[in-house]
Amino acid sequence: MNSTVAPPRELEYRALLRKMFDSAVASAQPSATLAKYLPSPPKGRTLVVGAGKASAAMAAALEAAWPGPLSGLVVTRTGYNRPCKRIEIVEAAHPVPDDAGLLAARRMLELVKGLSEDDLVIALISGGGSALAPAPLDGLTLADKQAINRALLTSGASISEMNTVRRHLSAIKGGRLAAACHPAKVVTLMISDVPGDNPVDIASGPTVADPTTCDDALAVLRRYQIDVAPQALDALTSGRGESVKPGDPRLASAQAKMIAAPQMALEAAAAVAHEAGFTPYILGDSIEGEARDVGKVFAGLALQVANKQQPFVAPCVLLSGGETTVTVRGNGCGGRNVEFLLSLGVALHGHENIYAIAGDTDGVDGQIDIAGAVLTPSTLDRARAKNITASKSLDANDGHGFFQALGDSIVTGPTYTNVNDFRAVLVAAPSN
């Protein structure tokens, strides 16, 4: 086993891992990508609406590039505001919605009323928009939506499953915002934070048609044994919560363009790894599953590389994105990136040539304003020196507490973008 003193090259590899993470985040900044996707100005008005952790930064980039007049409103997470002159920015709570988000969603629906076919609506949609624009279906309350969100977040449901439920209990999601804009043209600019980059799952798809049904939402609730308020159950069982479907004429002139996605971030990190002399391998941008299970799988792969030089030869970096899940059963607060790292670390047993970083590109892992953490060969020994056991922390879903105690957390503050989770496992060449 390693001593509690980190080997000399640990600082070098920590810095490289962090540079890869920072490059991934930088590649997804709206200021770097948005302008080339803008539509032509319309004959009539240009109205801007939007929701998500990146929406304020997207609004600022839009203002800088748009050649004519525009106005509108977007809602972003508290602390993620960016200065805008013509587009109003509202801050609201995430991941559990609040009154500020409710009011913003209602105001957006009012703003798009009475538009003509000569008008243009530019929708700025990014991850986090589901919670940030919580307009409950008629008969439901904000408290109902808050309770459902809390239950979904700790259930172990995938983001696609969670959003299937959200779309069918909303007055704005599942294509309803775009339908409310009819007959105006709607162009949605999206930053993907979901596995597979499916537009219907980004902020629960307020401007795109939804092929899922109320029955699908009910199946998710049954699968994860989630109890909901009677009025929510009635909305689903009666079909009253049905969303806007493909082929709906109100969405005939609606377009969606992806301006940033997880694959772009992984490619940016790969370039950094290559420049540093490590062969990068992108293993997937849409990996899902329980974070601890994904950690075990990646540990097995990294050990095969380190010990057998299969299926890749060290030095190399294994890159991946996507969105894993955490079923919280212990007294910790979860966080899928730190849970992944804890599981990875337990399985690696302090292997001297394997290092890793995992973080959410929005700067928030779970419900904590910490992006993620770094794992090194000395992590487990340094934890034991503080009487902390990695396996017990994993059992408690307390990855954040574990890595904070070691000073290994990654704290970025607001990143103003969101292209989901970033993971890099670095396998160094043997030191002798």
C-alpha positions as CSV (number, residue, x, y, z in Angstrom):
1,M,0.0,0.0,0.0
2,N,1.0,3.6,-0.5
3,S,2.3,5.7,2.4
4,T,0.3,8.8,3.5
5,V,2.8,11.0,1.6
6,A,1.7,11.5,-2.0
7,P,4.2,10.5,-4.7
8,P,6.0,13.3,-6.5
9,R,4.1,12.9,-9.7
10,E,0.7,13.2,-8.0
11,L,0.7,17.0,-8.2
12,E,1.4,16.8,-12.0
13,Y,-1.4,14.4,-12.6
14,R,-3.9,16.3,-10.4
15,A,-3.1,19.4,-12.4
16,L,-3.6,17.5,-15.7
17,L,-7.0,16.1,-14.6
18,R,-8.2,19.5,-13.6
19,K,-7.0,21.0,-16.9
20,M,-9.1,18.4,-18.7
21,F,-12.1,19.2,-16.6
22,D,-11.7,23.0,-17.1
23,S,-11.3,22.5,-20.9
24,A,-14.5,20.5,-21.0
25,V,-16.4,23.2,-19.3
26,A,-14.9,26.0,-21.4
27,S,-15.8,24.2,-24.7
28,A,-19.5,24.4,-23.7
29,Q,-19.7,28.1,-22.9
30,P,-22.5,29.8,-24.8
31,S,-20.2,32.6,-25.7
32,A,-18.1,30.2,-27.8
33,T,-20.9,28.4,-29.6
34,L,-24.2,30.2,-29.7
35,A,-23.8,32.9,-32.4
36,K,-23.3,30.5,-35.3
37,Y,-26.7,28.9,-34.7
38,L,-28.8,32.0,-34.7
39,P,-31.8,32.3,-37.2
40,S,-32.4,35.3,-39.4
41,P,-34.3,38.2,-37.9
42,P,-38.0,38.1,-38.5
43,K,-40.4,40.7,-40.0
44,G,-42.1,41.1,-36.7
45,R,-40.9,40.9,-33.1
46,T,-38.1,38.8,-31.6
47,L,-39.0,37.5,-28.2
48,V,-36.7,35.5,-26.0
49,V,-37.7,32.9,-23.3
50,G,-35.8,30.2,-21.6
51,A,-34.8,28.2,-18.6
52,G,-31.8,26.4,-17.3
53,K,-28.5,26.8,-15.6
54,A,-26.9,28.1,-18.8
55,S,-29.8,30.3,-19.8
56,A,-28.5,33.6,-18.5
57,A,-25.1,33.0,-20.2
58,M,-27.0,32.1,-23.4
59,A,-29.0,35.3,-23.1
60,A,-25.8,37.3,-22.8
61,A,-24.3,35.6,-25.8
62,L,-27.5,36.2,-27.8
63,E,-27.6,39.9,-26.9
64,A,-24.0,40.3,-28.1
65,A,-24.7,38.6,-31.5
66,W,-28.2,39.6,-32.4
67,P,-28.4,42.4,-35.0
68,G,-31.8,43.8,-34.2
69,P,-34.3,44.5,-31.4
70,L,-35.3,41.8,-28.9
71,S,-36.8,41.4,-25.5
72,G,-37.8,38.6,-23.2
73,L,-37.3,36.7,-20.0
74,V,-35.2,33.6,-18.9
75,V,-34.9,31.9,-15.6
76,T,-31.7,30.5,-14.2
77,R,-30.3,29.0,-11.0
78,T,-29.6,31.4,-8.1
79,G,-26.0,32.6,-8.5
80,Y,-25.9,31.9,-12.3
81,N,-27.1,35.3,-13.4
82,R,-25.2,37.2,-16.2
83,P,-25.6,40.9,-17.0
84,C,-28.1,41.5,-19.8
85,K,-29.6,44.8,-21.0
86,R,-32.7,43.7,-23.0
87,I,-33.5,40.2,-21.7
88,E,-34.7,40.0,-18.1
89,I,-32.9,37.4,-16.0
90,V,-34.8,35.8,-13.1
91,E,-33.1,33.6,-10.5
92,A,-34.8,30.6,-8.9
93,A,-34.1,27.5,-6.9
94,H,-32.7,24.2,-8.1
95,P,-33.1,21.2,-7.9
96,V,-36.3,21.7,-5.9
97,P,-38.5,24.4,-7.5
98,D,-39.6,27.6,-5.7
99,D,-42.1,30.5,-6.0
100,A,-39.6,32.6,-8.1
101,G,-39.4,29.8,-10.7
102,L,-43.2,29.4,-10.6
103,L,-43.8,33.1,-11.3
104,A,-41.2,33.2,-14.1
105,A,-42.8,30.2,-15.8
106,R,-46.2,31.9,-15.7
107,R,-44.8,35.1,-17.0
108,M,-43.2,33.3,-19.9
109,L,-46.5,31.8,-20.9
110,E,-48.1,35.3,-20.7
111,L,-45.3,36.8,-22.8
112,V,-45.9,34.5,-25.7
113,K,-49.6,35.1,-26.0
114,G,-51.0,36.9,-29.0
115,L,-47.9,36.4,-31.3
116,S,-48.3,36.4,-35.1
117,E,-46.7,34.3,-37.8
118,D,-44.3,37.2,-38.5
119,D,-42.9,37.0,-35.0
120,L,-39.9,34.9,-33.8
121,V,-39.5,33.2,-30.4
122,I,-35.9,32.2,-29.5
123,A,-36.0,29.7,-26.7
124,L,-32.8,29.2,-24.7
125,I,-33.0,25.8,-23.0
126,S,-30.5,24.0,-20.9
127,G,-30.2,21.5,-18.1
128,G,-31.9,22.4,-14.8
129,G,-34.9,24.0,-16.6
130,S,-37.3,21.4,-15.3
131,A,-37.0,22.7,-11.8
132,L,-36.4,26.3,-12.7
133,A,-39.7,26.7,-14.6
134,P,-42.2,24.8,-12.6
135,A,-45.7,25.7,-13.9
136,P,-48.0,23.0,-12.4
137,L,-50.8,21.6,-14.4
138,D,-54.2,23.0,-13.5
139,G,-55.3,21.4,-10.2
140,L,-51.8,20.9,-8.9
141,T,-49.8,23.2,-6.6
142,L,-46.1,24.1,-6.3
143,A,-46.0,22.0,-3.1
144,D,-47.1,19.0,-5.1
145,K,-44.3,19.6,-7.7
146,Q,-41.8,20.1,-4.9
147,A,-42.7,16.8,-3.2
148,I,-42.6,14.9,-6.5
149,N,-39.2,16.4,-7.3
150,R,-37.7,15.4,-4.0
151,A,-39.0,11.9,-4.3
152,L,-37.7,11.5,-7.8
153,L,-34.2,12.9,-6.9
154,T,-33.6,10.2,-4.3
155,S,-35.4,7.3,-6.1
156,G,-32.6,6.2,-8.4
157,A,-34.7,7.0,-11.5
158,S,-32.8,8.1,-14.6
159,I,-33.1,11.6,-15.8
160,S,-35.2,10.4,-18.7
161,E,-37.6,8.7,-16.3
162,M,-37.8,11.7,-14.0
163,N,-38.5,14.0,-16.9
164,T,-41.3,11.7,-18.2
165,V,-43.1,12.3,-15.0
166,R,-42.4,16.0,-14.9
167,R,-43.7,16.6,-18.5
168,H,-47.1,15.1,-17.7
169,L,-47.6,17.2,-14.6
170,S,-46.7,20.6,-16.2
171,A,-48.4,23.5,-17.9
172,I,-45.2,24.5,-19.7
173,K,-43.1,21.3,-20.4
174,G,-43.6,18.6,-23.0
175,G,-44.1,21.0,-25.9
176,R,-46.6,23.2,-24.2
177,L,-44.5,26.4,-24.3
178,A,-44.0,26.1,-28.1
179,A,-47.7,25.4,-28.6
180,A,-48.5,28.6,-26.7
181,C,-46.3,30.5,-29.1
182,H,-48.3,29.5,-32.2
183,P,-48.4,30.8,-34.9
184,A,-45.0,32.4,-34.3
185,K,-41.9,30.6,-35.5
186,V,-40.0,29.0,-32.6
187,V,-36.2,28.4,-32.7
188,T,-34.9,26.5,-29.7
189,L,-31.2,26.7,-28.9
190,M,-30.2,23.9,-26.5
191,I,-27.3,22.9,-24.4
192,S,-27.6,19.2,-23.7
193,D,-27.1,17.8,-20.2
194,V,-28.8,14.4,-20.9
195,P,-27.5,11.0,-22.1
196,G,-28.3,10.7,-25.8
197,D,-28.9,14.5,-26.3
198,N,-32.7,13.9,-26.7
199,P,-34.3,17.3,-26.9
200,V,-37.4,16.1,-25.1
201,D,-35.3,15.4,-22.0
202,I,-33.5,18.7,-21.8
203,A,-35.4,20.8,-19.2
204,S,-38.3,18.3,-19.9
205,G,-38.7,19.6,-23.5
206,P,-40.9,22.7,-23.2
207,T,-40.6,23.5,-26.9
208,V,-40.4,20.0,-28.5
209,A,-43.0,17.4,-29.1
210,D,-43.2,14.5,-26.6
211,P,-43.8,10.9,-27.7
212,T,-44.2,9.6,-24.1
213,T,-47.5,9.3,-22.4
214,C,-49.3,9.6,-19.1
215,D,-49.1,5.8,-18.9
216,D,-45.3,6.0,-19.2
217,A,-45.2,8.5,-16.3
218,L,-47.4,6.2,-14.2
219,A,-45.1,3.3,-14.9
220,V,-42.1,5.3,-13.6
221,L,-43.9,6.1,-10.4
222,R,-44.8,2.4,-9.9
223,R,-41.3,1.2,-10.7
224,Y,-39.7,3.4,-8.0
225,Q,-42.7,3.1,-5.6
226,I,-43.2,6.9,-5.5
227,D,-46.4,8.2,-3.9
228,V,-47.8,11.4,-5.3
229,A,-50.7,13.7,-4.3
230,P,-54.2,12.4,-5.4
231,Q,-54.6,15.3,-7.8
232,A,-51.3,14.4,-9.5
233,L,-52.4,10.8,-9.8
234,D,-55.8,11.9,-11.2
235,A,-54.0,14.0,-13.9
236,L,-52.1,11.0,-15.0
237,T,-54.8,8.3,-14.8
238,S,-57.4,10.5,-16.5
239,G,-55.0,11.5,-19.3
240,R,-55.5,15.2,-18.5
241,G,-51.8,15.6,-18.2
242,E,-51.1,14.4,-21.8
243,S,-48.3,16.4,-23.4
244,V,-48.0,17.8,-27.0
245,K,-47.4,15.0,-29.4
246,P,-45.3,14.7,-32.6
247,G,-47.3,16.0,-35.6
248,D,-49.2,18.6,-33.6
249,P,-49.8,21.5,-36.1
250,R,-48.9,24.1,-33.4
251,L,-45.3,22.9,-33.6
252,A,-45.1,22.8,-37.4
253,S,-42.7,25.8,-37.5
254,A,-40.7,24.9,-34.4
255,Q,-37.0,24.0,-34.8
256,A,-34.4,22.8,-32.2
257,K,-30.7,23.3,-32.6
258,M,-28.0,21.8,-30.2
259,I,-25.3,24.4,-29.6
260,A,-23.3,22.3,-27.0
261,A,-23.3,18.7,-25.9
262,P,-21.3,16.3,-23.8
263,Q,-19.4,14.9,-26.8
264,M,-17.9,18.3,-27.5
265,A,-16.7,18.6,-23.9
266,L,-15.1,15.1,-24.0
267,E,-13.3,16.0,-27.3
268,A,-11.9,19.1,-25.7
269,A,-10.6,17.1,-22.8
270,A,-9.1,14.5,-25.2
271,A,-7.1,17.2,-26.9
272,V,-5.6,18.2,-23.5
273,A,-4.7,14.6,-22.7
274,H,-3.1,14.1,-26.1
275,E,-1.0,17.2,-25.8
276,A,0.3,15.9,-22.4
277,G,1.4,12.6,-23.9
278,F,-1.6,10.5,-22.9
279,T,-3.6,8.6,-25.5
280,P,-7.3,9.6,-24.9
281,Y,-10.2,7.1,-25.3
282,I,-13.7,8.4,-25.2
283,L,-15.8,5.5,-23.9
284,G,-19.1,7.1,-24.2
285,D,-21.0,10.4,-23.7
286,S,-24.2,8.9,-22.4
287,I,-23.3,6.4,-19.7
288,E,-26.1,5.8,-17.1
289,G,-26.7,3.5,-14.2
290,E,-26.1,3.5,-10.5
291,A,-22.9,5.6,-9.9
292,R,-21.4,3.0,-7.6
293,D,-21.9,0.3,-10.3
294,V,-20.3,2.4,-13.0
295,G,-17.4,3.0,-10.6
296,K,-16.8,-0.7,-10.3
297,V,-16.9,-1.2,-14.0
298,F,-14.4,1.6,-14.7
299,A,-12.1,0.3,-11.9
300,G,-12.1,-3.1,-13.6
301,L,-11.2,-1.6,-16.9
302,A,-8.5,0.7,-15.5
303,L,-6.9,-2.2,-13.6
304,Q,-6.8,-4.3,-16.8
305,V,-5.1,-1.4,-18.6
306,A,-2.6,-0.9,-15.7
307,N,-1.8,-4.5,-15.1
308,K,-2.2,-6.2,-18.4
309,Q,-2.0,-3.3,-21.0
310,Q,-5.4,-4.4,-22.3
311,P,-7.5,-3.3,-24.1
312,F,-5.4,-0.1,-24.1
313,V,-1.8,0.6,-23.5
314,A,-0.7,3.0,-20.7
315,P,-0.2,5.9,-20.5
316,C,-3.8,6.7,-21.4
317,V,-6.9,8.5,-20.2
318,L,-10.4,7.0,-20.2
319,L,-13.0,9.7,-20.8
320,S,-16.7,9.4,-20.4
321,G,-19.9,11.5,-19.8
322,G,-23.5,10.9,-19.2
323,E,-25.6,11.0,-16.1
324,T,-25.5,8.2,-13.5
325,T,-27.9,8.0,-10.5
326,V,-27.7,7.6,-6.8
327,T,-30.3,5.8,-4.7
328,V,-29.8,7.5,-1.4
329,R,-30.1,5.0,1.5
330,G,-27.6,6.3,3.9
331,N,-27.4,9.6,5.8
332,G,-25.2,11.3,3.2
333,C,-26.5,13.7,0.6
334,G,-25.5,11.7,-2.5
335,G,-23.8,13.3,-5.4
336,R,-23.3,11.0,-8.4
337,N,-19.8,12.1,-9.3
338,V,-18.4,11.7,-5.8
339,E,-20.3,8.4,-5.4
340,F,-18.6,7.2,-8.6
341,L,-15.2,8.2,-7.3
342,L,-15.7,6.5,-4.0
343,S,-16.8,3.3,-5.6
344,L,-13.9,3.5,-8.0
345,G,-11.4,4.1,-5.2
346,V,-12.6,1.2,-3.1
347,A,-12.3,-1.1,-6.0
348,L,-8.8,0.2,-7.0
349,H,-7.3,-0.3,-3.5
350,G,-4.9,2.6,-4.0
351,H,-3.3,1.3,-7.2
352,E,-0.2,3.4,-7.7
353,N,-0.7,4.2,-11.4
354,I,-4.4,5.2,-11.5
355,Y,-5.8,8.7,-10.9
356,A,-9.3,10.0,-11.6
357,I,-11.5,13.1,-11.6
358,A,-15.3,13.3,-11.8
359,G,-17.4,16.4,-11.8
360,D,-20.6,17.9,-13.0
361,T,-19.9,20.6,-15.6
362,D,-22.5,22.9,-14.0
363,G,-20.5,23.1,-10.8
364,V,-23.1,21.3,-8.7
365,D,-23.0,17.6,-7.9
366,G,-26.3,16.5,-6.6
367,Q,-27.7,19.2,-4.2
368,I,-24.3,20.5,-3.1
369,D,-22.4,23.4,-4.6
370,I,-19.4,21.3,-5.3
371,A,-18.7,20.0,-8.8
372,G,-17.0,16.7,-7.8
373,A,-13.6,15.5,-6.6
374,V,-10.2,14.0,-7.5
375,L,-9.1,10.5,-6.6
376,T,-5.4,9.6,-6.4
377,P,-3.3,6.5,-5.3
378,S,-2.9,8.1,-1.8
379,T,-6.6,8.9,-1.3
380,L,-7.5,5.8,0.8
381,D,-4.4,6.0,3.0
382,R,-4.9,9.7,3.7
383,A,-8.5,8.9,4.6
384,R,-7.4,6.2,7.0
385,A,-5.0,8.6,8.7
386,K,-8.1,10.7,9.5
387,N,-10.0,7.6,10.7
388,I,-12.3,7.8,7.6
389,T,-13.2,4.6,5.8
390,A,-14.1,4.8,2.1
391,S,-16.4,1.8,2.1
392,K,-18.4,3.2,5.1
393,S,-18.7,6.5,3.4
394,L,-19.9,4.8,0.3
395,D,-22.5,2.9,2.3
396,A,-23.7,6.2,3.7
397,N,-23.8,7.9,0.3
398,D,-21.5,10.4,1.8
399,G,-19.0,11.0,-1.0
400,H,-19.0,14.8,-0.4
401,G,-18.2,14.4,3.2
402,F,-15.3,12.0,2.4
403,F,-13.6,14.1,-0.2
404,Q,-14.2,17.4,1.7
405,A,-12.4,16.0,4.7
406,L,-9.4,15.2,2.5
407,G,-9.4,18.6,0.7
408,D,-10.0,16.9,-2.6
409,S,-13.3,18.4,-3.6
410,I,-13.6,20.4,-6.8
411,V,-15.3,23.8,-6.2
412,T,-15.8,25.9,-9.3
413,G,-18.6,28.2,-8.4
414,P,-21.2,28.8,-11.2
415,T,-19.9,27.6,-14.6
416,Y,-22.7,29.1,-16.6
417,T,-23.1,26.0,-18.7
418,N,-24.2,22.4,-18.2
419,V,-23.2,19.4,-20.4
420,N,-23.6,16.8,-17.7
421,D,-21.0,14.8,-15.9
422,F,-17.4,14.6,-16.8
423,R,-15.2,11.6,-15.8
424,A,-11.5,11.0,-16.6
425,V,-9.5,8.0,-15.4
426,L,-5.8,8.5,-16.0
427,V,-3.7,5.3,-16.2
428,A,0.0,6.3,-15.9
429,A,2.9,4.2,-17.2
430,P,4.7,2.2,-14.5
431,S,7.2,4.5,-12.6
432,N,10.1,1.9,-12.8
